[in-house]
Structures are given as structure tokens and as C-alpha cells.
Amino acid sequence: MKSFLFFLILFLNSSFPVLSQSNLLESVKKNPNEANTICSKFREFNSKGISANDDKAIEYVSKRNNLTPVNAEIFSIYVIGLHCPDII
């Protein structure tokens, strides 16, 4: 019984990042104005030679949306893919 509970807890903990990523994608889909604002900032970064994957850009998204750096990077990828594929 203990090993079953251990595996159940292990499985549940591993599913939260997937749910979190799904919520990030939904937030990008539901807030196109926010995504467009972030695209504009990414274009500004690009004009200065800063990539959207650069630490400075990820930090901007992280602070703006109160996300961890990893989630900010995932969020950025979703924003770029859905709203501004011209960003590098």
C-alpha cells in the first residue's frame, strides 16, 4: 500500500508542470492584447540586437507576468508562435 501511495504522489507531482504549461498557452490565447504588447517589446529588443530568448527578454516577461524564468520562457515561445513569428 505504501508503494502505491508513493507512486500516486510521484505521478501527481509530475503532472503539474503539464497543467501549468496548458494554462500558460490558454492565457496567451485569451489575452491577444497582452501578447501584442509583449511582441512590441520583443521587436524593441530585436532592434537593439537582443533575442527574445535572451535573459533580459525572459526577465521582462517573468516580471511582467509574475512567472518563473522557465515559465516565462515557455510563455514567450507561445506568444511568439501565436502572435509574432517574425521575432528572433
N, CA, C and O of each residue as an XYZ file, in Angstrom:
352
protein
N       0.820     -1.194      0.000
C       0.000      0.000      0.000
C       0.868      1.264      0.000
O       0.546      2.238     -0.681
N       1.972      1.248      0.768
C       2.838      2.413      0.821
C       3.469      2.711     -0.541
O       3.588      3.869     -0.941
N       3.866      1.666     -1.235
C       4.476      1.905     -2.540
C       3.454      2.444     -3.538
O       3.805      3.244     -4.406
N       2.206      2.021     -3.428
C       1.155      2.557     -4.289
C       0.964      4.050     -4.025
O       0.859      4.836     -4.966
N       0.919      4.441     -2.764
C       0.770      5.854     -2.426
C       1.978      6.663     -2.902
O       1.833      7.787     -3.383
N       3.152      6.088     -2.764
C       4.358      6.767     -3.228
C       4.279      7.045     -4.729
O       4.546      8.162     -5.172
N       3.914      6.037     -5.501
C       3.816      6.213     -6.951
C       2.668      7.151     -7.338
O       2.774      7.892     -8.315
N       1.599      7.121     -6.593
C       0.482      8.029     -6.850
C       0.909      9.477     -6.629
O       0.617     10.348     -7.448
N       1.594      9.729     -5.529
C       2.086     11.088     -5.241
C       3.120     11.503     -6.279
O       3.107     12.644     -6.743
N       4.001     10.606     -6.643
C       5.011     10.898     -7.655
C       4.353     11.241     -8.989
O       4.773     12.179     -9.665
N       3.333     10.493     -9.366
C       2.617     10.744    -10.617
C       1.896     12.083    -10.580
O       1.942     12.827    -11.559
N       1.244     12.403     -9.494
C       0.511     13.659     -9.391
C       1.447     14.849     -9.439
O       1.133     15.859    -10.070
N       2.586     14.746     -8.785
C       3.557     15.843     -8.819
C       4.123     16.059    -10.214
O       4.406     17.192    -10.601
N       4.287     14.995    -10.961
C       4.848     15.139    -12.306
C       3.833     15.700    -13.291
O       4.230     16.180    -14.352
N       2.542     15.659    -12.985
C       1.534     16.162    -13.921
C       1.313     17.662    -13.791
O       0.755     18.264    -14.709
N       1.720     18.289    -12.704
C       1.500     19.721    -12.531
C       2.213     20.591    -13.561
O       1.609     21.554    -14.033
N       3.467     20.309    -13.942
C       4.083     21.139    -14.979
C       3.311     21.109    -16.296
O       3.245     22.115    -17.002
N       2.731     19.965    -16.622
C       1.938     19.858    -17.849
C       0.712     20.741    -17.740
O       0.377     21.455    -18.685
N       0.038     20.702    -16.600
C      -1.132     21.551    -16.405
C      -0.739     23.013    -16.429
O      -1.468     23.844    -16.970
N       0.393     23.332    -15.857
C       0.874     24.699    -15.839
C       1.139     25.196    -17.253
O       0.769     26.321    -17.589
N       1.766     24.385    -18.077
C       2.044     24.788    -19.449
C       0.755     24.972    -20.233
O       0.660     25.878    -21.061
N      -0.227     24.134    -19.987
C      -1.517     24.275    -20.648
C      -2.178     25.592    -20.258
O      -2.770     26.265    -21.101
N      -2.079     25.961    -18.987
C      -2.643     27.232    -18.536
C      -1.922     28.416    -19.163
O      -2.554     29.422    -19.489
N      -0.617     28.312    -19.336
C       0.129     29.380    -19.989
C      -0.337     29.564    -21.428
O      -0.524     30.693    -21.884
N      -0.526     28.459    -22.141
C      -0.987     28.543    -23.521
C      -2.383     29.165    -23.582
O      -2.655     30.002    -24.443
N      -3.243     28.766    -22.693
C      -4.600     29.335    -22.662
C      -4.571     30.826    -22.355
O      -5.350     31.591    -22.923
N      -3.677     31.247    -21.460
C      -3.605     32.671    -21.129
C      -3.138     33.484    -22.337
O      -3.576     34.619    -22.524
N      -2.257     32.915    -23.154
C      -1.809     33.604    -24.372
C      -2.966     33.692    -25.370
O      -3.160     34.725    -26.011
N      -3.723     32.620    -25.498
C      -4.853     32.613    -26.432
C      -5.935     33.602    -26.024
O      -6.544     34.250    -26.875
N      -6.172     33.715    -24.729
C      -7.267     34.557    -24.229
C      -6.903     36.031    -24.124
O      -7.795     36.870    -24.000
N      -5.622     36.366    -24.171
C      -5.181     37.753    -23.994
C      -4.338     38.222    -25.178
O      -3.136     38.440    -25.027
N      -4.948     38.379    -26.351
C      -4.146     38.792    -27.502
C      -3.554     40.193    -27.347
O      -2.491     40.472    -27.901
N      -4.216     41.071    -26.611
C      -3.646     42.409    -26.401
C      -2.365     42.343    -25.588
O      -1.401     43.049    -25.885
N      -2.347     41.510    -24.578
C      -1.134     41.310    -23.774
C      -0.026     40.726    -24.649
O       1.125     41.155    -24.572
N      -0.375     39.756    -25.471
C       0.601     39.140    -26.352
C       1.165     40.169    -27.336
O       2.367     40.179    -27.603
N       0.311     41.023    -27.868
C       0.771     42.052    -28.803
C       1.698     43.051    -28.120
O       2.650     43.533    -28.733
N       1.428     43.363    -26.855
C       2.306     44.244    -26.087
C       3.679     43.607    -25.925
O       4.705     44.269    -26.082
N       3.690     42.321    -25.611
C       4.955     41.608    -25.452
C       5.682     41.517    -26.795
O       6.906     41.636    -26.844
N       4.936     41.308    -27.887
C       5.549     41.279    -29.223
C       6.234     42.607    -29.524
O       7.336     42.640    -30.071
N       5.572     43.695    -29.163
C       6.170     45.016    -29.388
C       7.473     45.170    -28.616
O       8.452     45.711    -29.129
N       7.472     44.691    -27.384
C       8.692     44.767    -26.570
C       9.787     43.883    -27.167
O      10.955     44.271    -27.184
N       9.417     42.696    -27.658
C      10.394     41.817    -28.301
C      10.967     42.480    -29.551
O      12.162     42.361    -29.821
N      10.131     43.174    -30.312
C      10.626     43.883    -31.503
C      11.614     44.976    -31.091
O      12.625     45.203    -31.755
N      11.303     45.640    -29.991
C      12.220     46.659    -29.466
C      13.557     46.023    -29.084
O      14.623     46.550    -29.404
N      13.482     44.871    -28.388
C      14.710     44.150    -28.038
C      15.473     43.759    -29.298
O      16.690     43.935    -29.370
N      14.753     43.225    -30.300
C      15.397     42.807    -31.553
C      16.097     43.969    -32.236
O      17.175     43.795    -32.804
N      15.498     45.154    -32.188
C      16.115     46.320    -32.831
C      17.426     46.716    -32.157
O      18.261     47.398    -32.751
N      17.596     46.279    -30.904
C      18.830     46.534    -30.164
C      19.791     45.353    -30.225
O      20.833     45.346    -29.569
N      19.416     44.343    -31.033
C      20.274     43.170    -31.164
C      20.081     42.142    -30.066
O      20.921     41.259    -29.888
N      18.977     42.247    -29.321
C      18.703     41.317    -28.218
C      17.627     40.331    -28.668
O      16.546     40.731    -29.099
N      17.933     39.052    -28.565
C      16.998     37.995    -28.944
C      15.872     37.875    -27.915
O      16.040     38.240    -26.751
N      14.735     37.365    -28.355
C      13.622     37.119    -27.439
C      13.951     36.007    -26.444
O      13.275     35.868    -25.424
N      14.982     35.217    -26.734
C      15.412     34.150    -25.822
C      16.504     34.604    -24.878
O      16.948     33.836    -24.025
N      16.941     35.843    -25.022
C      17.984     36.390    -24.158
C      17.462     36.523    -22.730
O      16.261     36.677    -22.509
N      18.373     36.461    -21.774
C      17.981     36.567    -20.362
C      17.232     37.861    -20.064
O      16.315     37.872    -19.243
N      17.615     38.948    -20.724
C      16.958     40.233    -20.490
C      15.485     40.186    -20.920
O      14.618     40.704    -20.215
N      15.204     39.576    -22.059
C      13.828     39.463    -22.546
C      13.015     38.529    -21.659
O      11.856     38.808    -21.352
N      13.621     37.427    -21.251
C      12.923     36.474    -20.377
C      12.636     37.115    -19.027
O      11.570     36.901    -18.450
N      13.573     37.891    -18.528
C      13.370     38.594    -17.255
C      12.202     39.584    -17.366
O      11.404     39.712    -16.438
N      12.108     40.278    -18.499
C      10.999     41.208    -18.733
C       9.655     40.473    -18.654
O       8.738     40.923    -17.966
N       9.544     39.350    -19.356
C       8.298     38.578    -19.361
C       8.015     38.014    -17.971
O       6.870     38.005    -17.517
N       9.058     37.548    -17.304
C       8.908     36.986    -15.968
C       8.338     38.011    -14.991
O       7.402     37.719    -14.247
N       8.907     39.209    -15.002
C       8.441     40.253    -14.087
C       7.056     40.760    -14.474
O       6.212     40.992    -13.609
N       6.824     40.930    -15.766
C       5.544     41.468    -16.238
C       4.381     40.542    -15.898
O       3.290     41.002    -15.561
N       4.620     39.234    -15.989
C       3.549     38.261    -15.788
C       3.685     37.451    -14.509
O       2.950     36.487    -14.296
N       4.633     37.847    -13.655
C       4.841     37.159    -12.384
C       5.029     35.651    -12.591
O       4.326     34.828    -12.005
N       6.003     35.322    -13.445
C       6.286     33.931    -13.778
C       7.712     33.581    -13.393
O       8.567     34.458    -13.273
N       7.959     32.302    -13.201
C       9.328     31.838    -13.014
C      10.052     31.996    -14.352
O       9.400     32.075    -15.394
N      11.365     32.043    -14.343
C      12.085     32.164    -15.622
C      11.751     31.051    -16.617
O      11.635     31.308    -17.816
N      11.598     29.839    -16.136
C      11.260     28.727    -17.036
C       9.874     28.938    -17.646
O       9.697     28.779    -18.854
N       8.898     29.293    -16.823
C       7.558     29.541    -17.348
C       7.521     30.777    -18.235
O       6.753     30.826    -19.196
N       8.333     31.763    -17.928
C       8.409     32.956    -18.775
C       8.954     32.591    -20.155
O       8.493     33.121    -21.166
N       9.921     31.698    -20.198
C      10.468     31.269    -21.484
C       9.416     30.496    -22.283
O       9.280     30.697    -23.490
N       8.681     29.623    -21.618
C       7.604     28.869    -22.282
C       6.533     29.838    -22.774
O       6.067     29.728    -23.908
N       6.147     30.782    -21.928
C       5.147     31.790    -22.277
C       5.615     32.577    -23.503
O       4.829     32.829    -24.416
N       6.894     32.964    -23.522
C       7.448     33.713    -24.643
C       7.357     32.924    -25.938
O       7.006     33.473    -26.982
N       7.669     31.656    -25.870
C       7.596     30.800    -27.059
C       6.164     30.745    -27.583
O       5.939     30.827    -28.790
N       5.190     30.605    -26.673
C       3.787     30.591    -27.090
C       3.395     31.922    -27.731
O       2.738     31.941    -28.772
N       3.793     33.030    -27.114
C       3.466     34.360    -27.647
C       4.050     34.513    -29.049
O       3.355     34.937    -29.972
N       5.312     34.173    -29.205
C       5.967     34.309    -30.500
C       5.296     33.412    -31.544
O       5.036     33.844    -32.667
N       5.022     32.182    -31.172
C       4.416     31.243    -32.108
C       3.018     31.649    -32.550
O       2.645     31.445    -33.706
N       2.248     32.221    -31.640
C       0.859     32.554    -31.970
C       0.673     33.963    -32.498
O      -0.238     34.207    -33.290
N       1.526     34.908    -32.074
C       1.242     36.307    -32.376
C       2.339     37.064    -33.117
O       2.053     38.072    -33.762
N       3.568     36.612    -33.043
C       4.622     37.387    -33.705
C       5.756     36.467    -34.172
O       6.852     36.489    -33.612
N       5.483     35.663    -35.196
C       6.512     34.732    -35.684
C       7.716     35.413    -36.323
O       8.709     34.749    -36.622
N       7.646     36.724    -36.537
C       8.776     37.446    -37.120
C       9.874     37.751    -36.111
O      10.950     38.216    -36.487
N       9.615     37.496    -34.848
C      10.580     37.776    -33.776
C      11.673     36.722    -33.775
O      11.423     35.540    -34.013
N      12.903     37.180    -33.499
C      14.022     36.226    -33.400
C      14.545     36.193    -31.977
O      15.485     35.455    -31.682
